[in-house]
Amino acid sequence: MAKAPGHTDQDLEQLTTLFRLLSDKTRLNILMLLAQGERNVTTLCQELGLPQPTVSHHLGLLRMNNIIGNRRNGKQVFYNLDGRVDTNDGAGLSLKVEKYRIDIQASQHAAASMTI
């Protein structure tokens, strides 16, 4: 298969992995909620209306891929957006992967748009 100039297999693999992560509605919901501020698992479960094992599974995938981070406060773990993700001052999300940036923003017509 021919490759686009300036893009390595490693670049394309990282983008593919990121798009797989973003292709899940629950994970996108989690990212949008975390864009509003850090949350613990209990709060996320309540806001998403999902059981704790499901939310924890998705949090684990996002954390293992360095999309979100966490901090511990006693027995509670709080999740937040990692340094690879920017909230664009509440206008959407920007995710950085190597030399690429993926922007997810709501447009003026209430439909989401994405640019690479």
Short mmCIF file of the C-alpha atoms (twelve columns), coordinates in Angstrom:
data_MODEL
# 
_entry.id   MODEL 
# 
loop_
_atom_site.group_PDB 
_atom_site.id 
_atom_site.type_symbol 
_atom_site.label_atom_id 
_atom_site.label_alt_id 
_atom_site.label_comp_id 
_atom_site.label_asym_id 
_atom_site.label_seq_id 
_atom_site.Cartn_x 
_atom_site.Cartn_y 
_atom_site.Cartn_z 
_atom_site.pdbx_PDB_model_num 
ATOM 1   C CA . MET A 1   0.000   0.000  0.000  1 
ATOM 2   C CA . ALA A 2   1.307   3.453  -0.887 1 
ATOM 3   C CA . LYS A 3   1.813   5.912  1.963  1 
ATOM 4   C CA . ALA A 4   1.128   9.605  1.978  1 
ATOM 5   C CA . PRO A 5   4.395   11.568 1.894  1 
ATOM 6   C CA . GLY A 6   5.644   12.719 5.291  1 
ATOM 7   C CA . HIS A 7   3.575   10.204 7.278  1 
ATOM 8   C CA . THR A 8   5.270   7.176  8.831  1 
ATOM 9   C CA . ASP A 9   3.619   3.879  9.720  1 
ATOM 10  C CA . GLN A 10  4.079   4.820  13.373 1 
ATOM 11  C CA . ASP A 11  2.256   8.149  12.822 1 
ATOM 12  C CA . LEU A 12  -0.637  6.404  11.129 1 
ATOM 13  C CA . GLU A 13  -0.800  3.694  13.807 1 
ATOM 14  C CA . GLN A 14  -1.009  6.308  16.575 1 
ATOM 15  C CA . LEU A 15  -3.802  8.114  14.753 1 
ATOM 16  C CA . THR A 16  -5.631  4.832  14.169 1 
ATOM 17  C CA . THR A 17  -5.428  4.004  17.880 1 
ATOM 18  C CA . LEU A 18  -6.742  7.436  18.815 1 
ATOM 19  C CA . PHE A 19  -9.651  7.186  16.379 1 
ATOM 20  C CA . ARG A 20  -10.542 3.754  17.811 1 
ATOM 21  C CA . LEU A 21  -10.673 5.311  21.276 1 
ATOM 22  C CA . LEU A 22  -12.800 8.231  20.065 1 
ATOM 23  C CA . SER A 23  -15.195 6.002  18.136 1 
ATOM 24  C CA . ASP A 24  -16.985 4.976  21.325 1 
ATOM 25  C CA . LYS A 25  -19.889 7.146  22.519 1 
ATOM 26  C CA . THR A 26  -19.219 6.472  26.203 1 
ATOM 27  C CA . ARG A 27  -15.571 7.495  25.935 1 
ATOM 28  C CA . LEU A 28  -16.505 10.668 24.062 1 
ATOM 29  C CA . ASN A 29  -19.079 11.441 26.762 1 
ATOM 30  C CA . ILE A 30  -16.428 10.942 29.440 1 
ATOM 31  C CA . LEU A 31  -14.038 13.306 27.643 1 
ATOM 32  C CA . MET A 32  -16.732 15.960 27.272 1 
ATOM 33  C CA . LEU A 33  -17.593 15.702 30.974 1 
ATOM 34  C CA . LEU A 34  -13.931 15.886 31.990 1 
ATOM 35  C CA . ALA A 35  -13.557 18.980 29.811 1 
ATOM 36  C CA . GLN A 36  -15.854 20.660 32.356 1 
ATOM 37  C CA . GLY A 37  -13.615 19.635 35.263 1 
ATOM 38  C CA . GLU A 38  -12.255 16.623 37.084 1 
ATOM 39  C CA . ARG A 39  -14.631 13.976 38.372 1 
ATOM 40  C CA . ASN A 40  -14.504 10.747 40.348 1 
ATOM 41  C CA . VAL A 41  -15.962 7.438  39.138 1 
ATOM 42  C CA . THR A 42  -19.130 7.784  41.219 1 
ATOM 43  C CA . THR A 43  -19.938 11.181 39.724 1 
ATOM 44  C CA . LEU A 44  -19.255 9.935  36.197 1 
ATOM 45  C CA . CYS A 45  -21.502 6.896  36.779 1 
ATOM 46  C CA . GLN A 46  -24.341 9.156  37.919 1 
ATOM 47  C CA . GLU A 47  -23.929 11.601 35.041 1 
ATOM 48  C CA . LEU A 48  -23.644 8.867  32.406 1 
ATOM 49  C CA . GLY A 49  -26.280 6.582  33.933 1 
ATOM 50  C CA . LEU A 50  -23.913 3.611  33.622 1 
ATOM 51  C CA . PRO A 51  -22.670 0.994  36.104 1 
ATOM 52  C CA . GLN A 52  -19.286 1.448  37.774 1 
ATOM 53  C CA . PRO A 53  -17.533 -1.479 36.000 1 
ATOM 54  C CA . THR A 54  -18.455 -0.045 32.580 1 
ATOM 55  C CA . VAL A 55  -17.243 3.456  33.424 1 
ATOM 56  C CA . SER A 56  -14.049 2.098  35.024 1 
ATOM 57  C CA . HIS A 57  -13.322 0.037  31.902 1 
ATOM 58  C CA . HIS A 58  -13.574 3.094  29.638 1 
ATOM 59  C CA . LEU A 59  -11.558 5.236  32.056 1 
ATOM 60  C CA . GLY A 60  -8.840  2.581  32.048 1 
ATOM 61  C CA . LEU A 61  -8.616  2.588  28.245 1 
ATOM 62  C CA . LEU A 62  -8.407  6.377  28.128 1 
ATOM 63  C CA . ARG A 63  -5.827  6.469  30.914 1 
ATOM 64  C CA . MET A 64  -3.636  3.736  29.388 1 
ATOM 65  C CA . ASN A 65  -3.524  5.755  26.162 1 
ATOM 66  C CA . ASN A 66  -2.576  8.975  27.990 1 
ATOM 67  C CA . ILE A 67  -5.792  10.781 27.076 1 
ATOM 68  C CA . ILE A 68  -6.788  11.303 30.714 1 
ATOM 69  C CA . GLY A 69  -4.895  11.424 33.983 1 
ATOM 70  C CA . ASN A 70  -5.863  10.811 37.573 1 
ATOM 71  C CA . ARG A 71  -5.021  11.853 41.091 1 
ATOM 72  C CA . ARG A 72  -5.802  10.133 44.352 1 
ATOM 73  C CA . ASN A 73  -7.395  11.902 47.322 1 
ATOM 74  C CA . GLY A 74  -7.654  9.365  50.113 1 
ATOM 75  C CA . LYS A 75  -9.739  6.463  48.797 1 
ATOM 76  C CA . GLN A 76  -11.166 8.441  45.887 1 
ATOM 77  C CA . VAL A 77  -9.580  8.720  42.450 1 
ATOM 78  C CA . PHE A 78  -10.315 11.855 40.441 1 
ATOM 79  C CA . TYR A 79  -9.934  11.853 36.666 1 
ATOM 80  C CA . ASN A 80  -9.000  14.808 34.472 1 
ATOM 81  C CA . LEU A 81  -7.862  15.553 30.948 1 
ATOM 82  C CA . ASP A 82  -4.216  14.814 30.280 1 
ATOM 83  C CA . GLY A 83  -1.743  17.276 28.796 1 
ATOM 84  C CA . ARG A 84  -2.448  15.861 25.320 1 
ATOM 85  C CA . VAL A 85  -5.996  17.230 25.500 1 
ATOM 86  C CA . ASP A 86  -6.939  20.907 25.523 1 
ATOM 87  C CA . THR A 87  -10.468 22.211 26.144 1 
ATOM 88  C CA . ASN A 88  -10.191 25.188 23.773 1 
ATOM 89  C CA . ASP A 89  -11.710 27.434 26.453 1 
ATOM 90  C CA . GLY A 90  -14.926 25.395 26.526 1 
ATOM 91  C CA . ALA A 91  -15.424 25.480 22.744 1 
ATOM 92  C CA . GLY A 92  -14.498 21.818 22.254 1 
ATOM 93  C CA . LEU A 93  -11.544 19.483 22.572 1 
ATOM 94  C CA . SER A 94  -8.138  19.352 20.879 1 
ATOM 95  C CA . LEU A 95  -6.189  16.106 21.099 1 
ATOM 96  C CA . LYS A 96  -2.506  16.038 20.174 1 
ATOM 97  C CA . VAL A 97  -0.765  12.995 18.756 1 
ATOM 98  C CA . GLU A 98  2.835   13.531 17.695 1 
ATOM 99  C CA . LYS A 99  2.653   16.024 14.815 1 
ATOM 100 C CA . TYR A 100 -1.133  15.904 14.496 1 
ATOM 101 C CA . ARG A 101 -3.957  17.705 16.274 1 
ATOM 102 C CA . ILE A 102 -7.570  16.566 16.214 1 
ATOM 103 C CA . ASP A 103 -10.176 19.224 17.010 1 
ATOM 104 C CA . ILE A 104 -13.705 18.346 18.093 1 
ATOM 105 C CA . GLN A 105 -15.946 21.392 18.250 1 
ATOM 106 C CA . ALA A 106 -19.637 22.172 18.161 1 
ATOM 107 C CA . SER A 107 -20.480 24.308 15.167 1 
ATOM 108 C CA . GLN A 108 -22.922 27.200 15.130 1 
ATOM 109 C CA . HIS A 109 -25.588 24.866 13.761 1 
ATOM 110 C CA . ALA A 110 -25.336 22.495 16.790 1 
ATOM 111 C CA . ALA A 111 -23.630 19.769 14.764 1 
ATOM 112 C CA . ALA A 112 -20.152 18.693 15.763 1 
ATOM 113 C CA . SER A 113 -17.210 19.125 13.432 1 
ATOM 114 C CA . MET A 114 -13.793 17.519 13.448 1 
ATOM 115 C CA . THR A 115 -10.591 18.628 11.752 1 
ATOM 116 C CA . ILE A 116 -7.201  16.959 11.551 1 
# 
